[in-house]
Structures are given as structure tokens and as C-alpha cells.
Amino acid sequence: MKKTGSLLAIACFVINAYAQENGPPAGEHSRQAAGRLYGRIVDSKTNKGVEAASVRLFIIVKDITGQNKDSLAGGMLSKPNGDFSIENLSVKGNYRLSISAIGFKEIDQQIAFRKAGGGLVEQDLGNIKLEQDASTLDVVTVTGQKPALQMGIDRKFFDVDKSLTAAGGTALDVMKNIPSVSVDVDGNVTLRNSTPQVFVDGRPTILTLDQIPADNIERVELITNPSAKFDAASTGGVINVILKKNKKLGLNGLASVGAGYPDILNGNLTLNLRQNKFNFFVSGNYNQSGGIAKSKAYRLNRKAGEPQDYFNQSSSSDRLRKFGSIRFGVDYFLDNRNTITLSQNFVSGNNSNHEKQDQQYRDLSNTLTQYGIRTSDSRGNFNRSSTQLLYKHKFAEAGKELNADINYNTGSGGDRSNIINSYFNPDGTPATDPNVVRNSGSNDNDQLTVQVDFTDPKGEHTKLETGVRAFINNYRSVFNAVSVANGAETKLPLSNNYKYRQIVNAAYITYSSKLGNIGYQLGLRAEQSKFDGELIDSAKKFGYDYPDKIDNLFDALFPSIFLTKALSESEEIQVNYTRRIRRPDFWNLNPFVDINDPVNLRQGNPNLRPEFTNSFEFNYNKSYSSGSFLGVIYFRNSQGEITQFSDTITAAQYEQLNNAAVDPNAILNTFINANTENEWGSELTLQQKIGKHFDFTPTINLQYTKVNAKLEKVDLSNEGFNWEAKLIANYRISSKSKILDKLSLQAIGEYESPEILPQGKRKNQYSVDAALRKDFLKGNKGTLTFSVNDVFNTNRWGTIYDTENFYQDSYRRRNVRNFRVTFTYKFGKSDFNLFKRNNRNGEDRNDDDGGDRS
């Protein structure tokens, strides 16, 4: 009996070695090697793993007569703990799995992948108990091209590879291509006119979006009304940036290089090696952009509502920005259900900016009384580091898993600038001595996030999710402003030395199930937050602690309710409610005066309180053969809305800022808590295919906003209607001509109507981006993309303020129209072997079990 078992084991090992060395049979199966089946074989009585069980997988094909025929696709002997894994499989194939072991009843069952997609598709077959018949898995075949935007009832997924206009750019270029998302002139992102929380790979990041290369992003997830599972500070929704990490077998990679105008250079190299128990990944990127951007401001100064004089300003800013990044890491598969991932990301960059401002002072009759010239030269640099350690355990039950991770982000930076402000009489003679200011600063930041999540399905429709999270953020900054006059230097009160610590501790639980034909999810999140800020030189402290007493306990609780009903297989409706919080950040709280713009100053308000928002949504989603439609009606009620307040500086404030190159009529922008803000809105998104080659996605967001705010005796209440629309169109050419074949065109147009502010309105803005892409070489491995951002050079951000003390019409730009050409090449070798060993015949062999055998 022992000899028979040994012979069987040897035979199975030979079969496994032959399958691994020679691969799957020729044909469609070998061309589409992208799947992996794995599981564990256990004794049904003891639940212990069965070692050396023979596992054979056959692909079912039709012979020339049309009859089904089995062809060996792979095989192995189970490991001591019962684990087995068979790779290099076609995800579209039908399979027969045969398992046999001495002393156990043979099992024979049909297998098919539940889903297909890009990269490696993995399917866990769970614990297969010998002596029991296993259920045949359902077969689902997915065909056709995946659309760039996939719409769900509670979130959207955007495939970045489908965004032609973002090739070679940054994450900001990606955001401009996503429906519902807007990017302003300063690179700030809004979702339905609210500021979302931005994550990278589901965790907080120290990076800004313009520091993340677009070529490193796999997809972007949009969640407009997050459940209790997500951070309570996500009042404006969640944007989750998922970075690329290939899991294809062997060595795979992508290289790209690009150049354009003005001053555009970019390059990217991504490598991935998956073999045995390891998956290594590394990517490096360089990105450079420049350009001269212009801005203008026209102001009427008033006193008690009566016109006094005029002030006009025009600026030209020559900006050059460079940054590089490297990211690397490894996945270690302890076994089929336990994975450890360690990754590291470094980003470093610098920027320079030369700005010239022309200023005109005119009396009420519009006669020039004085003019000024301001020049500013500034340079800055930054360094960022992000370390992530993750552990994932998959239980035998489908969908049941435990995830634990630690994220540590650090960063530092510095900047310096020289400012000269000169004033002249109308005849060109100096009116005063020039103001000369020299600024320098540095900062350090570190963030630690520790999180554990547990998911436990309780049947086909029921699921329990729970988790805990701790977030600690430390920041330190030193800023020195020095006035230079007559060879002497005077430290200005603008100088600042501050630090702060922010702590947020959270726990959540959600329960999902069905009641009849209505699905529901109930969730509750609890968060305790604390912010301690200090102006070190003056020992002045500011911040908050929520909840600060038992009476405010409700301020720490954030419930969510989701109700879903399927009207048919292709129609679904959902109603949801969440409660969120927006905590004032450091710039909202810090009383430091920022003088980067001498006529538009900025200062925080240390007395700000958090705002709380109740959000309601009704969603209708319908899919059909040529597209899909998502309609949303939403309402948001915010208590204590954090909003901007602007006024001209007082004589006392100007005296304090004297010799700081600040205009005597400068506007000081700060923040206050409004009483309430209500937003009613509707968002409509359509995805439509016309024929095989053309598709378009229009989105329109309609919104009515009402702000109720008072500051002492000043009524800042305002209300109004605004709307925004975006259209994304794609056309793919299929032609017998080699030049035209596999040519893709993309155009993206966006318009935003005027939007109310407490003291005025934002002006309308619009832009158009376009791109061409040509796929070539064998297997479409080569891609050439030509893109134009802001085709008509119209993208600018403008505001109109109308108060008792001034009326101002202004616009600003950060970037200008640019042209970019990017070449991308994909490569890979599925049989690449890093871990090679010589057998007795001197031949190389890949040890499938990761070197466990001695």
C-alpha cells in the first residue's frame, strides 16, 4: 500500500512538473493565461489538511467532431497543510477538477471563473472536504470592452488607462476627466461643489494630487455619500486613488516618455515580477511642467457704501515645476489565504516662480494718481515618504476576511522669496522708497494611520463589517519675513513659528441584509478628535477637542442608512442618509497672515467650530445593452458651515503690516461659521454607445444653494442656482489602413455656471481638452498619444465680491494651454524565471511551491 502511494505521488509530481515546464496546451488557453485557482484540501472529519493529494485540472475543449474533450491544464500535489494552486489559466475556459488521495473518496467537479478582468484573476475554491461532493461553480462569461466609467448605485469607478488626455500628466489631469469632479485654478478638487476627502489606496496621504503621476494610477473611485465605514470627515465625499500594482505572472512592465510645450517633460518606468510566493513591483517617474499664467483684478473701493476710488492690478507669473518619484514593494503569499504587503514611496521636487504685478491707483474720475510695480522671485522644494505594511487573511468562507495595515507618511519642505514693491507718481518719479521683503520658511510633517477591518458574510444577503482606526498627524513650520530698508533688516510680525498635532480615533460597525425584496445597510461610526495648535514664539494656543464633554457625545456619532430595491435585473433604486463632520484644518484656524498676494491676504480664525452635515440621496440606476443611466437627487443640510469672509484691512492692520509690501487697500480673507447652508441638487449621468466605435458620457449637475450667515451686524446670507456639465466623447477607428487602424480620439468639454458666495459669486468657467492615441506594434504593445489641455486657453477662475466696502471683479490662472506627446511601451514575459535551480541533468526548473521542498 505504501509503495502504491509513493508511485502515485511520484506520478503526480511528474505530471505537475511537465505542466509547469511546458505550460497549457496551445490555442486560446495559452494565449489568455491570466487566471489562478487555489484552495485547500482537508479531511472532512478532522478538518486537517491532506498532504500529497493529487490535484489535476483539465480544460474542456471541443474536438473536430464537436464532442467535449479533456486536455490537461495543470496539476500538483497538495502541500502539508493541504494548499494547492494552479496558475497560467484562461479565465474564459471551462474546467474539470479531479482530486484523489489514498484513503479518501475521489472528487470530480466542473469549475469556471466567476469573473474576468485585467491582470491576474484569482478564485478561492475554499476548503474542499474529501468524502463529500462539491458544488459545481456557476459560469459567468464576460465579453466586450470595459467602459472607462463604471457606475454603481453608491460609487463610480474610473479607469485611468482610458483617459487619453491625462497621459504623461498628474492626478489633477485625471480628475479633470472624471464626471462630477471639478478642479479649480489652484489645483483644489471638488465633488458636486464640495471638497472631498482624498485617499491613496484607501488611506490618508501626505501627497497632493499634483505630486502623483497619472501613469502610476490604475483607477479612481468616487463615493458621493460614504457609509459609516468611511472617515466621518468625508462630508464632500471620497475620492480614492488606486495605484497600479500588476499581478501578472512572470516579468511585466510599462515604459513611457513624453515631451511638450511649455517646458513639459515626463518619463515613467514600471516593473512587476510575480513568481512563486512573491510579487515584486517598482516604478519610477519624472514630471516637469511650466508656463506663463496671467491674472487681473478690477476694484472699486467704497466707504459706507459710497464709491471712493479705483484700484486695478494685472500679473504675469512664469512658473516651472519639477518632481520625481520612486515606488517599490513586495507581496509575500504565505499561503493561499495569507498575504503580507510592504511598499515604499519616495517623492521629491522643486519649483520656481517669477511674478510681475502692475498696479494702478485711480481716483473717482478714473484719473491715474499713482502706479506700482511688484516683482517676486520664489523657489521651493519638498520631500515626501510613504511606508505601508498590510496583512490580509482570507477565510475559507467566500468574502470573509481580515485586513490590518500600518501607514506612515513623512514630509519636509522649504521655500524662499524676494519681493520688491515700488510706487511711482503719474510722471514716473518715485512716490516712496521701495518696499523690500525677504521671506524664508521650512516645514516638517508626519502622519501615522493604523487600521484593522473585518468582514464576515452571514449568508447570501447578510454581511457584518467592523473595524477600528487611529490617525495621528504632526506638523511643524517656521516662517521668517524680513523687511530690508537702508541696509537694515527688520523682522516683521508676519514671521511665524508654529506646530500642531491632530488625533482622530474611530470605530465603526455596519450590518447589511435583506427584508423581503429590500436590501438594507445600517451603520454607526464613532470618532473622537483633538487638534492642538501652538504659535511657539507667542505661546498662543488654539484648537479643539470633540466631544469635549458628555453633553456633546452625539457630536462623535455618525450613523448611516442605505435602503436598496431591485426593480428588475437591470434597474435599481436606493435611498440613503449619512451624518458627517468637517473639522477646520490648520489653515482655517491659524491666525497667521499670508501675504503671497499683496492685495488679497489670507488669515485663519482660531475660534472656528466644526460643521456637521446631514446628507440624503435618492439614486436610480438602469443598465441596458448599449449603455447605462444614473440619476441622483440629493439634499445636504450643514450646521455651522465653514465659509469665507472678506473685507478690506483696517488702518491698524495696515500699520502692523507696514514695510511688508502690502497694499493699503488690500482685502483680508478669513473664515467664519455660517448658521446653516442648504443644498438641493440633481445629478444625471448617461453612458451611451453608438455602434461599435463611438461612445459618449454626458453629466449634468443642477444645484440650488441657500446660505444663512451673519457676522455681528453684517448679514452675509445669500442664495442662488448654479449648474455644471461635462461631456466625454470617444471614437475608435477600425480600418484596413495601417495609419488609421487602432486610432482613438477623445474630447472632454466642461462648463461651470456662476455660483453664489456669501459676499458675491464665482464667475463661470469652461474648458476643452482633446487627445489622439495610436496603438501599434504586435499585440498593441506600443502607444503614441498626442494631447492638448485647455484647447481654447479659457480655463480661469474668477470671482466677484460686492460688499459695503468694495466691489472687485478678478480672475486668476495657474496653468496655461499645453501640448504633450507621450510614447508608451508595454512588455512582459510570463515564463521569466528569477528563482532557478539546477536539477541533476543541469536543466532549470521552477519550483512551484516557492521552495518549500528541500
C-alpha positions, 0 to 999 in steps of 0.5 A, a space after each residue: 500500500 505504501 509503495 502504491 502511494 509513493 508511485 502515485 505521488 511520484 506520478 503526480 509530481 511528474 505530471 505537475 512538473 511537465 505542466 509547469 515546464 511546458 505550460 497549457 496546451 496551445 490555442 486560446 488557453 495559452 494565449 489568455 493565461 491570466 487566471 489562478 485557482 487555489 484552495 485547500 484540501 482537508 479531511 472532512 472529519 478532522 478538518 486537517 489538511 491532506 498532504 500529497 493529494 493529487 490535484 489535476 485540472 483539465 480544460 474542456 475543449 471541443 474536438 473536430 467532431 464537436 464532442 467535449 474533450 479533456 486536455 490537461 491544464 495543470 496539476 500538483 500535489 497538495 502541500 502539508 497543510 493541504 494548499 494547492 494552486 494552479 496558475 497560467 489559466 484562461 479565465 474564459 475556459 471551462 474546467 474539470 477538477 479531479 482530486 484523489 488521495 489514498 484513503 479518501 473518496 475521489 472528487 470530480 467537479 466542473 469549475 469556471 471563473 466567476 469573473 474576468 478582468 485585467 491582470 491576474 484573476 484569482 478564485 478561492 475554491 475554499 476548503 474542499 472536504 474529501 468524502 463529500 461532493 462539491 458544488 459545481 461553480 456557476 459560469 459567468 462569461 464576460 465579453 466586450 470592452 470595459 467602459 472607462 466609467 463604471 457606475 454603481 448605485 453608491 460609487 463610480 469607478 474610473 479607469 485611468 488607462 482610458 483617459 487619453 488626455 491625462 497621459 504623461 500628466 498628474 492626478 489633477 489631469 485625471 480628475 479633470 476627466 472624471 464626471 462630477 469632479 471639478 478642479 479649480 485654478 489652484 489645483 483644489 478638487 471638488 465633488 458636486 461643489 464640495 471638497 472631498 476627502 482624498 485617499 491613496 489606496 484607501 488611506 490618508 496621504 501626505 501627497 497632493 494630487 499634483 505630486 502623483 503621476 497619472 501613469 502610476 494610477 490604475 483607477 479612481 473611485 468616487 463615493 458621493 455619500 460614504 457609509 459609516 465605514 468611511 472617515 466621518 470627515 468625508 462630508 464632500 465625499 471620497 475620492 480614492 486613488 488606486 495605484 497600479 500594482 500588476 499581478 501578472 505572472 512572470 516579468 511585466 512592465 510599462 515604459 513611457 516618455 513624453 515631451 511638450 510645450 511649455 517646458 513639459 517633460 515626463 518619463 515613467 518606468 514600471 516593473 512587476 515580477 510575480 513568481 512563486 510566493 512573491 510579487 515584486 513591483 517598482 516604478 519610477 517617474 519624472 514630471 516637469 511642467 511650466 508656463 506663463 499664467 496671467 491674472 487681473 483684478 478690477 476694484 472699486 473701493 467704497 466707504 459706507 457704501 459710497 464709491 471712493 476710488 479705483 484700484 486695478 492690478 494685472 500679473 504675469 507669473 512664469 512658473 516651472 515645476 519639477 518632481 520625481 518619484 520612486 515606488 517599490 514593494 513586495 507581496 509575500 503569499 504565505 499561503 493561499 489565504 495569507 498575504 503580507 504587503 510592504 511598499 515604499 514611496 519616495 517623492 521629491 521636487 522643486 519649483 520656481 516662480 517669477 511674478 510681475 504685478 502692475 498696479 494702478 491707483 485711480 481716483 473717482 474720475 478714473 484719473 491715474 494718481 499713482 502706479 506700482 510695480 511688484 516683482 517676486 522671485 520664489 523657489 521651493 522644494 519638498 520631500 515626501 515618504 510613504 511606508 505601508 505594511 498590510 496583512 490580509 487573511 482570507 477565510 475559507 468562507 467566500 468574502 470573509 476576511 481580515 485586513 490590518 495595515 500600518 501607514 506612515 507618511 513623512 514630509 519636509 519642505 522649504 521655500 524662499 522669496 524676494 519681493 520688491 514693491 515700488 510706487 511711482 507718481 503719474 510722471 514716473 518719479 518715485 512716490 516712496 522708497 521701495 518696499 523690500 521683503 525677504 521671506 524664508 520658511 521650512 516645514 516638517 510633517 508626519 502622519 501615522 494611520 493604523 487600521 484593522 477591518 473585518 468582514 464576515 458574510 452571514 449568508 447570501 444577503 447578510 454581511 457584518 463589517 467592523 473595524 477600528 482606526 487611529 490617525 495621528 498627524 504632526 506638523 511643524 513650520 517656521 516662517 521668517 519675513 524680513 523687511 530690508 530698508 537702508 541696509 537694515 533688516 527688520 523682522 516683521 510680525 508676519 514671521 511665524 513659528 508654529 506646530 500642531 498635532 491632530 488625533 482622530 480615533 474611530 470605530 465603526 460597525 455596519 450590518 447589511 441584509 435583506 427584508 423581503 425584496 429590500 436590501 438594507 445597510 445600517 451603520 454607526 461610526 464613532 470618532 473622537 478628535 483633538 487638534 492642538 495648535 501652538 504659535 511657539 514664539 507667542 505661546 498662543 494656543 488654539 484648537 479643539 477637542 470633540 466631544 469635549 464633554 458628555 453633553 456633546 457625545 452625539 457630536 462623535 456619532 455618525 450613523 448611516 442608512 442605505 435602503 436598496 430595491 431591485 426593480 428588475 435585473 437591470 434597474 435599481 433604486 436606493 435611498 440613503 442618509 449619512 451624518 458627517 463632520 468637517 473639522 477646520 484644518 490648520 489653515 482655517 484656524 491659524 491666525 497667521 497672515 499670508 501675504 503671497 498676494 499683496 492685495 488679497 491676504 489670507 488669515 485663519 480664525 482660531 475660534 472656528 467650530 466644526 460643521 456637521 452635515 446631514 446628507 440624503 440621496 435618492 439614486 436610480 440606476 438602469 443598465 441596458 445593452 448599449 449603455 447605462 443611466 444614473 440619476 441622483 437627487 440629493 439634499 445636504 443640510 450643514 450646521 455651522 458651515 465653514 465659509 469665507 469672509 472678506 473685507 478690506 484691512 483696517 488702518 491698524 492692520 495696515 500699520 502692523 503690516 507696514 514695510 511688508 509690501 502690502 497694499 493699503 487697500 488690500 482685502 483680508 480673507 478669513 473664515 467664519 461659521 455660517 448658521 446653516 447652508 442648504 443644498 438641493 441638487 440633481 445629478 444625471 449621468 448617461 453612458 451611451 454607445 453608438 455602434 461599435 466605435 463611438 461612445 459618449 458620457 454626458 453629466 449634468 449637475 443642477 444645484 440650488 444653494 441657500 446660505 444663512 450667515 451673519 457676522 455681528 451686524 453684517 448679514 452675509 446670507 445669500 442664495 442662488 442656482 448654479 449648474 455644471 456639465 461635462 461631456 466625454 466623447 470617444 471614437 475608435 477607428 477600425 480600418 484596413 489602413 495601417 495609419 488609421 487602424 487602432 486610432 482613438 480620439 477623445 474630447 472632454 468639454 466642461 462648463 461651470 455656471 456662476 455660483 453664489 458666495 456669501 459676499 458675491 459669486 464665482 464667475 463661470 468657467 469652461 474648458 476643452 481638452 482633446 487627445 489622439 492615441 495610436 496603438 501599434 506594434 504586435 499585440 498593441 504593445 506600443 502607444 503614441 498619444 498626442 494631447 492638448 489641455 485647455 484647447 481654447 486657453 479659457 480655463 480661469 477662475 474668477 470671482 466677484 465680491 460686492 460688499 459695503 466696502 468694495 466691489 472687485 471683479 478678478 480672475 486668476 490662472 495657474 496653468 496655461 494651454 499645453 501640448 504633450 506627446 507621450 510614447 508608451 511601451 508595454 512588455 512582459 514575459 510570463 515564463 521569466 524565471 528569477 528563482 532557478 535551480 539546477 536539477 541533476 541533468 543541469 536543466 532549470 526548473 521552477 519550483 512551484 511551491 516557492 521552495 518549500 521542498 528541500 
